[in-house]
């Protein structure tokens, strides 16, 4: 025991030296090079492409226009340097033309969130426009039947499981609808970007992924495609990001989980708290004081 105590300082020194050498051999972690703010939105122009669709009232009505202007003012405090939107890159030339005309006051804004939020904020910030980064194709999946989980539900007698999934989704959508009907546009965006809503949204993709069987994994195939779509979107954003950019992404809220996670995992971005930028300055200052 006496000999062990005598050698203890030498052992500790050796361990400390080894730990220091290990850390020195590890690559230095690069700090995030840009900021990332995702504003998940409802579809203001009612395209009706989702399983559960919120029925948006007329965003061109004076009250809604005031509310949208307030959201644009609040988010504008973030001072974005690049704004990315849910539009096909093939439409970029049309977006540029329409943005320039709208920014000059020669063209009214359309009802969708790309223009009501994206154009409005970009124009107020003096940006040259918005950047289209959407991707919505089958990619490596060549057979649409391989992602048709509704047919898999019928094949494997999973009607009750799918009915439960739809019930949960409808309950969430009913709450969304009530928020929009009874509240402001800011209220709705706060809900769609809240941890509670995003958790419920993520669980929906888990349930879809369970449809089918291990041998007939149609639900998993669909979720694979959905994640792949978001990865392609995120890659387009990342490739267009420059050092010190303050990126603002305006997208359908259902994309929020994956796009935020990809931004965090990449290490390229400091991901911002959306709720912070939707709060009036007085509320933000009050929260910080406490």
NUPA-556726 format. One record per residue (C-alpha): residue number from 1; x, y, z. Coordinates in Angstrom, 1 decimal, padded with zeros to 4 digits, m for minus. Last residue first. Example, Ala and Ser with C-alpha at 12.3 -4.5 7.8 and 13.67 -1.06 7.14 Angstrom:
BEGIN
2 013.7 m001.1 007.1
1 012.3 m004.5 007.8
***
This chain:
BEGIN
290 m036.7 037.2 m014.7
289 m035.2 040.1 m016.5
288 m034.9 038.0 m019.7
287 m038.6 037.3 m019.7
286 m039.4 041.0 m019.4
285 m037.0 041.9 m022.2
284 m038.6 039.4 m024.5
283 m042.1 040.6 m023.6
282 m041.1 044.2 m024.2
281 m039.5 043.3 m027.5
280 m042.7 041.7 m028.9
279 m042.4 038.0 m029.2
278 m042.1 036.3 m032.6
277 m038.3 036.4 m032.6
276 m038.1 034.6 m029.3
275 m040.6 032.0 m030.5
274 m038.3 031.0 m033.4
273 m035.4 030.1 m031.1
272 m032.3 030.4 m033.3
271 m030.1 027.6 m034.6
270 m026.4 028.5 m034.6
269 m025.5 027.1 m037.9
268 m022.8 025.0 m039.7
267 m022.6 022.3 m037.0
266 m024.5 020.1 m039.4
265 m026.5 018.4 m036.6
264 m028.3 021.7 m035.6
263 m029.3 022.6 m039.2
262 m030.4 019.0 m039.9
261 m032.5 019.0 m036.7
260 m034.1 022.3 m037.6
259 m034.9 021.1 m041.2
258 m036.2 017.7 m040.0
257 m038.6 019.0 m037.3
256 m039.8 022.1 m039.2
255 m040.9 020.4 m042.5
254 m044.4 020.1 m041.2
253 m044.5 023.8 m040.5
252 m044.6 024.7 m044.2
251 m041.5 026.8 m044.9
250 m040.0 030.2 m044.4
249 m036.2 029.8 m043.8
248 m034.3 032.8 m042.5
247 m030.5 032.7 m042.7
246 m028.4 035.3 m041.0
245 m025.2 034.9 m043.0
244 m021.9 035.3 m041.2
243 m020.0 033.0 m043.6
242 m022.1 032.3 m046.8
241 m025.1 030.0 m047.1
240 m026.2 028.9 m050.6
239 m024.8 025.4 m050.2
238 m026.5 025.1 m046.8
237 m029.9 026.1 m048.1
236 m029.7 023.6 m051.0
235 m028.5 020.9 m048.6
234 m031.5 021.6 m046.4
233 m034.0 021.2 m049.2
232 m032.3 017.9 m050.3
231 m032.3 016.7 m046.7
230 m036.0 017.7 m046.4
229 m036.9 015.6 m049.4
228 m034.8 012.7 m048.2
227 m036.7 012.8 m044.9
226 m040.0 012.6 m046.7
225 m038.7 009.8 m049.0
224 m037.5 007.7 m046.1
223 m040.9 008.4 m044.4
222 m042.6 007.0 m047.4
221 m040.4 003.9 m047.5
220 m040.9 003.3 m043.8
219 m044.7 003.3 m044.4
218 m044.3 000.9 m047.3
217 m042.2 m001.6 m045.4
216 m043.5 m004.8 m047.0
215 m041.1 m007.3 m045.5
214 m040.9 m005.6 m042.1
213 m044.6 m004.9 m042.3
212 m046.9 m002.1 m043.5
211 m047.5 001.0 m041.5
210 m044.9 001.7 m038.8
209 m043.3 004.6 m040.7
208 m046.7 006.4 m040.7
207 m046.7 006.2 m036.9
206 m043.2 007.6 m036.6
205 m044.1 010.4 m039.0
204 m047.0 011.4 m036.8
203 m044.7 011.4 m033.8
202 m042.7 014.1 m035.3
201 m045.7 016.4 m035.7
200 m046.7 015.9 m032.1
199 m043.2 016.8 m031.0
198 m043.2 019.8 m033.3
197 m046.5 021.0 m031.8
196 m045.3 020.8 m028.2
195 m041.9 022.3 m029.0
194 m043.7 025.4 m030.4
193 m043.1 026.5 m034.0
192 m046.7 025.8 m035.2
191 m048.2 027.4 m032.0
190 m046.2 030.6 m032.3
189 m047.1 030.8 m035.9
188 m050.8 030.6 m035.1
187 m050.6 033.2 m032.4
186 m048.7 035.5 m034.7
185 m051.4 035.1 m037.4
184 m053.9 036.2 m034.7
183 m056.4 034.2 m032.7
182 m059.8 032.7 m032.7
181 m060.0 031.1 m036.1
180 m056.2 030.5 m036.3
179 m055.9 028.9 m032.9
178 m059.2 026.9 m033.4
177 m057.8 025.6 m036.7
176 m054.6 024.4 m035.2
175 m056.5 022.7 m032.4
174 m058.6 020.9 m035.0
173 m055.4 020.0 m036.8
172 m054.0 018.3 m033.7
171 m057.3 016.4 m033.1
170 m057.4 015.4 m036.8
169 m053.9 014.0 m036.6
168 m054.7 011.9 m033.5
167 m057.9 010.6 m035.2
166 m056.0 009.9 m038.5
165 m053.4 007.8 m036.6
164 m056.2 005.9 m034.8
163 m057.9 005.2 m038.2
162 m054.5 004.0 m039.5
161 m054.2 001.4 m036.7
160 m057.8 000.3 m037.2
159 m057.4 m000.1 m040.9
158 m054.2 m002.1 m040.5
157 m055.5 m005.2 m042.3
156 m052.2 m006.0 m044.0
155 m053.2 m005.4 m047.6
154 m055.5 m002.5 m046.8
153 m053.0 m000.6 m044.8
152 m050.3 m001.3 m047.4
151 m052.6 000.3 m050.0
150 m052.8 003.4 m047.9
149 m049.0 003.3 m047.4
148 m048.4 004.1 m051.1
147 m044.6 004.4 m050.9
146 m043.6 001.3 m052.9
145 m046.6 001.8 m055.3
144 m044.8 005.0 m056.5
143 m042.1 002.8 m058.1
142 m038.9 004.6 m059.0
141 m037.7 005.7 m055.6
140 m034.2 007.2 m056.2
139 m035.5 010.7 m056.2
138 m039.3 010.6 m056.0
137 m039.6 014.4 m056.5
136 m040.5 017.4 m054.4
135 m037.5 019.7 m053.9
134 m037.9 023.3 m052.6
133 m035.0 025.7 m052.5
132 m036.3 029.0 m054.0
131 m034.3 032.0 m052.8
130 m035.9 035.3 m051.8
129 m035.2 038.8 m053.2
128 m032.5 041.5 m053.5
127 m032.7 042.2 m049.8
126 m033.5 045.7 m048.5
125 m034.8 044.5 m045.2
124 m038.3 045.7 m045.8
123 m038.3 044.0 m049.2
122 m037.1 040.7 m047.8
121 m039.6 040.7 m045.0
120 m042.6 041.4 m047.3
119 m041.4 039.0 m050.0
118 m041.0 036.1 m047.6
117 m044.0 036.7 m045.3
116 m046.9 037.5 m047.6
115 m045.0 036.4 m050.7
114 m043.8 033.0 m049.7
113 m046.7 032.7 m047.3
112 m049.2 032.5 m050.1
111 m052.0 035.1 m050.7
110 m050.3 037.0 m053.5
109 m048.7 040.3 m052.9
108 m050.0 043.3 m055.0
107 m047.9 044.4 m058.0
106 m046.4 047.8 m058.9
105 m045.5 048.8 m055.3
104 m041.7 048.7 m056.0
103 m041.3 045.7 m053.7
102 m044.1 043.9 m055.5
101 m042.6 044.4 m059.0
100 m039.1 043.3 m057.8
99 m040.6 040.3 m056.0
98 m042.7 039.3 m059.0
97 m039.7 039.3 m061.4
96 m037.4 037.5 m058.9
95 m040.0 034.9 m058.2
94 m040.5 034.3 m061.9
93 m036.8 033.8 m062.4
92 m036.6 031.5 m059.4
91 m039.5 029.3 m060.6
90 m037.2 026.4 m061.6
89 m035.8 026.5 m058.1
88 m039.1 025.2 m056.9
87 m040.7 027.2 m054.1
86 m040.8 026.7 m050.3
85 m038.7 029.7 m049.4
84 m035.2 030.8 m048.4
83 m034.4 034.3 m047.1
82 m030.8 035.5 m047.0
81 m029.3 038.4 m044.9
80 m031.9 038.2 m042.2
79 m032.0 041.1 m039.7
78 m033.5 039.2 m036.7
77 m035.5 042.4 m036.0
76 m037.3 041.6 m039.3
75 m039.1 038.7 m037.5
74 m041.0 041.2 m035.4
73 m041.8 043.6 m038.3
72 m042.9 040.7 m040.5
71 m045.1 039.3 m037.8
70 m046.7 042.8 m037.3
69 m047.3 043.1 m041.1
68 m048.9 039.7 m041.0
67 m051.3 040.9 m038.2
66 m052.2 044.1 m040.0
65 m052.8 042.2 m043.2
64 m055.0 039.8 m041.3
63 m057.2 042.7 m040.1
62 m057.4 044.3 m043.5
61 m058.5 041.1 m045.3
60 m055.7 039.9 m047.7
59 m055.0 036.9 m045.5
58 m058.5 035.5 m046.5
57 m059.3 032.7 m044.1
56 m057.0 029.7 m043.9
55 m058.6 026.3 m043.7
54 m056.0 024.1 m042.0
53 m055.5 020.9 m044.0
52 m055.2 017.4 m042.6
51 m053.9 014.8 m045.1
50 m051.9 017.6 m046.9
49 m052.3 019.1 m050.4
48 m055.1 021.5 m049.8
47 m053.5 024.5 m051.5
46 m055.2 026.8 m049.0
45 m053.4 030.2 m049.8
44 m052.0 030.8 m046.4
43 m050.3 027.4 m046.0
42 m049.5 027.3 m042.3
41 m046.0 028.5 m041.4
40 m042.8 027.2 m039.9
39 m040.4 030.1 m039.5
38 m036.9 028.6 m039.3
37 m034.0 030.8 m038.1
36 m030.4 029.8 m038.8
35 m027.3 031.8 m037.9
34 m024.0 031.4 m039.7
33 m020.4 030.1 m039.3
32 m021.1 027.8 m036.3
31 m017.8 027.3 m034.4
30 m015.3 024.8 m035.7
29 m014.4 022.0 m033.4
28 m010.7 021.5 m033.2
27 m009.6 018.0 m034.6
26 m008.7 015.6 m031.8
25 m005.0 015.0 m031.3
24 m004.7 017.7 m028.8
23 m007.5 016.2 m026.7
22 m005.8 012.8 m026.7
21 m002.4 014.4 m025.7
20 m004.1 016.2 m022.8
19 m005.7 013.0 m021.6
18 m002.4 011.1 m021.8
17 m000.6 013.9 m019.9
16 m003.3 013.9 m017.2
15 m003.1 010.1 m016.9
14 000.7 010.1 m016.7
13 000.6 012.9 m014.0
12 m001.9 010.9 m012.0
11 000.3 007.8 m012.2
10 003.4 009.7 m011.1
9 001.5 011.3 m008.2
8 000.2 007.8 m007.1
7 003.6 006.1 m007.1
6 004.4 006.6 m003.5
5 000.8 005.8 m002.5
4 001.1 002.5 m004.3
3 004.5 001.7 m002.5
2 002.9 002.4 000.9
1 000.0 000.0 000.0
***
